[in-house]
Amino acid sequence: MQFPTYLPVELHREVEALAKRDGIAMTWVVTRLIAQALGRPVPAYCFPTGAKQGELPLNEAS
């Protein structure tokens, strides 16, 4: 079920900045944050564009 979510201006700005940084929709950022806070698995689409959960970029891999 989907429903509109209203955030205080300062939180909206922070979520907007995360979405822009990660190249994903704001709703996906909110979904990611809620899942993380509840200790639930985060859907793959909630991660930054081009990133895969559990994989490091080549320059960070051992």
C-alpha atoms as one frame of an Amber mdcrd trajectory, in Angstrom:
protein
   0.000   0.000   0.000   1.343   3.410  -0.908   0.524   6.660   0.820   1.861
  10.193   0.667   4.557  11.012   3.182   5.171  14.519   4.390   8.529  15.365
   5.898   9.694  18.455   7.739  11.570  20.750   5.352  15.018  19.958   6.763
  14.461  16.187   6.445  13.050  16.593   2.948  16.195  18.475   1.903  18.457
  15.778   3.335  16.527  12.967   1.625  16.570  14.957  -1.614  20.365  15.344
  -1.336  20.818  11.604  -0.720  18.610  10.787  -3.713  20.583  13.129  -5.949
  23.909  11.756  -4.690  22.801   8.145  -5.199  20.946   8.723  -8.475  17.708
   7.186  -7.199  14.179   8.355  -6.368  13.499  10.014  -3.028  10.930   7.345
  -2.171  13.627   4.692  -2.592  15.881   6.584  -0.171  13.062   6.685   2.391
  12.401   2.970   1.856  16.104   2.212   2.376  16.283   4.269   5.576  13.152
   2.669   7.040  14.309  -0.864   6.170  17.726  -0.197   7.728  16.160   1.281
  10.872  13.909  -1.771  11.260  16.713  -4.243  10.601  14.957  -5.519   7.473
  16.552  -6.372   4.120  16.843  -3.368   1.825  15.475  -3.889  -1.708  18.204
  -3.790  -4.358  16.589  -0.833  -6.143  17.148   1.322  -3.046  20.918   1.389
  -3.510  22.881   3.901  -5.572  22.717   3.517  -9.320  25.360   1.068 -10.520
  26.127  -0.222  -7.021  25.434  -3.776  -5.973  24.996  -4.660  -2.337  27.991
  -6.503  -0.970  30.345  -5.609  -3.805  33.218  -3.172  -3.491  34.501  -1.014
  -6.316  37.677  -2.494  -7.826  39.882   0.164  -6.223  38.623  -0.909  -2.757
  38.749  -4.667  -3.289  41.683  -6.633  -1.908
